[in-house]
Amino acid sequence: MTQEEDIRNAVKVLNAGGVILYPTDTVWGIGCDATNAEAVAKVYKIKHRDDSKALICLVDSDARLQRYVRDVPAVAWDLLDAAVKPTTVILDNAVNLAPNLIAEDGSIALRITKEPFSKELCYRFQKALVSTSANISGEPAAQNYRDINPELIKSVDYVCWTRRQEHKPHTPSSIIKLKPNGEVKIIRA
């Protein structure tokens, strides 16, 4: 299967409200349409995760990130430009997303991916994509496809083929919470 076919298949499943497993710019992820509350609920169920814990979303560009946050503070762009590893920013005033994806305080965690497969997937999907680590809550994140719990593989609607053979270390993103007043808090370095 070509990467093009893989992306086409994944987008078809996402558009139908399905859940996918896919390689990201960090660890393998469980993904769905970040604007579809039913799909988001499926992800929480698959992970055995309390829906009060927010999930990260992946986007392909600055412009797409701005669709999901009312006002992006200038410091966010500075941090993202300076980041040397994948960095997730938690921003206030989330909009245009599934309500069960937005944290109780109205914030959302977003990351702009630069990795070719996940960037193209997000671009073709044309929306934010949930990107939570491919693991059952409390278990280690799956760095590579072979690390994914078989229960998860059976629970999703599509598993991407791209990068399944890869075996190298991957780590989760840095997470930084930004407040409109410019306050910066490092959640995960």
ABEGO torsion letter per residue (X at the ends): XBAAAAAAAAAAAAAAGBBBBBBBABBBBBBBBAABAAAAAAAAAAAGBBAABBBBBBBABAAAAAAABABBBAAAAAAAAABABBBBBBBBGBBGBBAAABBAAGBBBBBBBABAAAAAAAAAAGBBBBBBBBBBBGBBBBABAAABBAAAAAABABBBABGAABBBBBBBBBBBBBBAAGBBBBABX
